[in-house]
């Protein structure tokens, strides 16, 4: 039986075993998937164990995505742009790294009926989560991508990286601090961790209004502060639970060559979260 797992620290909260087991059952695939808590200084040893114990691959979550990037023998284009890896595959002695976060976001937006092509997008945050989705945002061919961050230099650095990517095409890429973000945006994505502390990035509230769609990469049983604020101002909104499932489906496709259906699982996970 092929073996896979997710590694991180902490890891007890991970829904990945639940998600991948559901995918395997739905597709009649024989595999095992577990969660492993890895000591903060133990990533290199864990990669050796992955090879020695015959695992076919693993998902990587915080705080090891950048270490996984450096450990991979081969990287996908989207992992290279992200500077981080969340999916490792081991085959023929080669450790391949990919990043499925952006694909997960793009697919969930498509499921929600939110287009990227020709649209103006505001990306809040310039850390690892933002870097992980930039490639897929550019692949959606938006007209404009503006990156706003508390530390302006980090927003500028990510904008420069995006602008230099062959995926940028004719997209107008710009950057600023949170408070200086301005213009008419069709889609506003919160890639900061503010929701974890019950906060909202300090961008102009006037940017949220009817006709705008707000997406929070974080998710919770009830609306995150960002989602709640957007809805109170008449904007459409969603949290990142759908992205979680879609990025897992992309990892499953990389490993198994088939993409699982995700719609029913998203609904089941939402219900489970609300039941506690």
C-alpha positions in Angstrom: 0.0 0.0 0.0 1.4 3.4 -1.0 2.1 5.6 2.0 1.7 9.4 2.4 1.6 11.8 5.3 1.5 15.5 6.4 4.3 16.9 8.5 4.4 20.1 10.6 4.6 21.6 14.0 2.0 21.8 15.3 0.1 19.2 13.4 -2.8 17.8 15.6 -5.2 20.3 14.1 -4.5 19.2 10.5 -7.5 18.1 8.4 -5.3 16.6 5.7 -5.7 12.9 6.9 -9.4 13.3 6.9 -9.4 14.9 3.4 -7.0 12.5 1.7 -8.7 9.4 3.2 -12.0 10.7 1.8 -10.5 11.2 -1.6 -9.0 7.7 -1.6 -12.3 6.1 -0.5 -14.3 8.0 -3.1 -11.9 6.9 -5.9 -11.4 3.3 -4.6 -7.6 3.9 -4.1 -5.6 1.9 -1.7 -3.3 4.2 0.3 -2.5 5.3 3.8 -2.2 8.9 5.0 -1.1 10.0 8.4 0.0 13.1 10.3 3.5 13.5 11.8 4.7 16.0 14.4 8.2 16.9 13.4 10.6 18.6 15.9 11.5 22.2 14.9 15.1 21.1 14.3 14.1 17.7 12.8 13.2 18.4 9.2 16.3 17.1 7.6 16.1 13.9 9.5 12.4 13.6 8.5 13.3 13.7 4.8 15.8 10.9 5.3 13.1 8.9 7.0 10.6 9.6 4.2 13.1 8.0 1.7 14.2 5.1 4.0 10.7 4.1 5.0 9.3 4.0 1.5 6.8 6.9 1.5 5.7 8.1 -1.9 5.2 11.7 -0.7 4.1 14.1 1.9 2.4 17.4 2.4 4.3 20.1 4.3 2.8 22.7 6.5 4.2 25.4 8.9 6.9 26.0 9.7 8.7 23.7 7.2 7.6 24.9 3.7 10.8 26.9 3.0 13.0 24.0 4.2 11.1 21.7 1.9 11.8 24.1 -0.9 15.6 23.8 -0.2 15.4 20.1 0.2 13.8 19.3 -3.1 15.9 18.0 -6.0 13.4 19.3 -8.6 11.0 22.2 -8.3 7.8 23.2 -10.2 7.6 26.7 -11.7 4.9 27.6 -9.1 7.1 26.4 -6.3 10.0 28.4 -7.6 8.0 31.6 -7.6 6.5 30.9 -4.2 9.9 30.0 -2.6 8.1 27.4 -0.7 6.9 23.8 -1.1 3.8 22.1 0.4 3.9 18.9 -1.6 6.8 16.5 -1.9 6.9 13.5 -4.1 9.6 10.8 -4.0 10.1 8.6 -7.0 13.2 7.0 -8.5 15.4 8.5 -6.0 14.3 12.1 -6.9 12.5 14.3 -4.4 10.2 16.7 -6.3 8.7 19.8 -4.8 5.5 21.6 -5.7 3.2 24.2 -4.2 -0.5 23.6 -4.7 -1.8 26.5 -2.6 -2.3 28.9 -5.5 -4.0 26.2 -7.6 -6.3 25.5 -4.7 -7.3 29.2 -4.4 -7.8 29.5 -8.2 -10.0 26.4 -8.3 -12.1 27.5 -5.3 -12.6 30.9 -6.8 -13.8 29.2 -10.0 -16.2 27.1 -8.0 -17.5 30.3 -6.4 -18.0 31.9 -9.8 -15.3 34.5 -9.2 -13.3 35.2 -12.3 -9.7 36.4 -12.4 -9.3 37.2 -16.1 -9.4 40.9 -16.8 -10.1 41.7 -13.2 -8.4 44.0 -10.7 -7.0 42.1 -7.6 -5.8 43.5 -4.3 -3.6 41.0 -2.4 -3.2 41.9 1.3 0.0 40.5 2.7 3.4 39.7 1.3 4.5 36.7 3.4 4.7 33.0 2.6 0.9 32.7 2.1 0.9 35.5 -0.4 4.0 34.2 -2.2 2.3 30.8 -2.5 -0.6 32.1 -4.5 1.0 34.8 -6.7 1.8 32.4 -9.6 -1.7 31.1 -9.9 -3.2 34.6 -9.6 -1.0 35.7 -12.6 -1.9 32.6 -14.5 -5.5 33.7 -14.2 -4.6 36.8 -16.4 -5.9 39.6 -14.1 -5.7 43.1 -15.5 -4.1 44.4 -12.3 -2.5 42.9 -9.2 -1.8 45.3 -6.4 0.1 43.9 -3.3 -0.3 45.8 0.0 1.6 45.0 3.2 2.4 46.5 6.5 6.1 46.5 5.6 6.1 48.3 2.3 9.5 47.0 1.2 8.2 43.4 1.4 5.2 44.3 -0.7 7.6 45.9 -3.2 9.9 42.8 -3.3 7.0 40.5 -4.0 5.7 42.8 -6.7 9.1 42.9 -8.3 9.2 39.1 -8.3 5.7 38.8 -9.8 6.5 41.5 -12.4 9.6 39.6 -13.5 7.8 36.3 -13.9 7.0 35.1 -17.4 3.5 34.4 -16.0 2.9 38.2 -15.5 2.1 38.9 -19.1 0.5 42.2 -19.5 -0.7 42.4 -15.9 -0.1 45.7 -14.2 1.7 44.8 -10.9 2.1 47.4 -8.2 2.6 47.7 -4.4 2.0 49.9 -1.4 1.4 49.9 2.3 -2.0 48.8 3.6 -3.3 52.3 4.1 -2.2 53.5 0.7 -4.0 50.9 -1.3 -6.4 52.6 -3.7 -8.4 52.0 -6.8 -11.4 49.9 -7.8 -10.8 46.3 -7.1 -13.0 43.3 -8.1 -11.3 40.9 -5.8 -9.6 41.5 -2.4 -7.7 38.6 -0.9 -6.5 38.5 2.7 -3.3 36.5 2.8 -2.3 37.9 6.2 -2.7 36.0 9.5 -4.8 38.9 11.0 -7.9 36.7 11.3 -6.1 34.4 13.7 -6.0 37.2 16.3 -9.5 38.5 15.5 -8.2 41.5 13.5 -8.4 42.9 10.0 -5.5 44.4 7.9 -5.7 48.2 8.1 -6.6 48.8 4.5 -9.2 51.4 3.5 -12.7 50.2 4.3 -14.1 52.0 1.3 -12.6 49.4 -1.0 -15.2 46.9 0.3 -18.6 47.4 -1.2 -21.3 45.8 -3.3 -19.8 44.2 -6.4 -16.5 43.3 -4.7 -15.6 39.8 -3.7 -13.5 39.3 -0.5 -11.6 36.0 0.1 -9.8 35.1 3.3 -7.2 32.4 3.1 -7.9 31.6 6.8 -11.0 29.6 7.7 -13.1 29.1 10.8 -16.4 27.5 11.9 -18.0 30.9 11.6 -17.1 34.0 9.5 -13.6 35.3 10.0 -13.4 39.0 10.9 -12.4 39.8 7.4 -15.3 37.9 5.9 -17.8 39.4 8.4 -16.6 42.9 7.6 -16.9 42.4 3.9 -20.4 41.0 4.1 -21.5 43.8 6.4 -20.5 46.3 3.7 -22.4 44.5 0.9 -19.5 42.6 -0.6 -19.5 38.9 -1.5 -17.1 36.8 0.6 -15.7 33.4 1.4 -13.1 31.9 3.7 -10.3 29.5 2.8 -11.9 26.1 3.6 -12.6 25.5 -0.1 -9.0 26.4 -0.9 -7.8 23.8 1.7 -9.8 21.1 0.0 -8.8 22.1 -3.5 -5.1 22.3 -2.8 -5.3 18.9 -1.2 -7.0 17.6 -4.4 -4.1 19.0 -6.5 -1.6 17.2 -4.2 -3.6 14.0 -4.7 -3.6 14.5 -8.5 0.2 15.0 -8.4 0.7 11.7 -6.5 -2.1 9.6 -8.0 -2.7 11.0 -11.5 -6.4 11.6 -10.9 -8.2 14.6 -9.4 -10.9 13.9 -6.8 -14.3 15.6 -6.8 -14.3 18.2 -4.0 -17.8 19.7 -3.7 -19.4 17.2 -1.3 -16.3 17.1 0.9 -16.3 20.9 1.3 -19.9 20.8 2.5 -19.2 17.9 4.9 -16.1 19.6 6.4 -18.1 22.8 6.9 -20.8 20.9 8.8 -18.3 19.1 10.9 -16.6 22.3 11.8 -19.8 23.9 12.9 -20.7 20.9 15.0 -17.3 21.2 16.7 
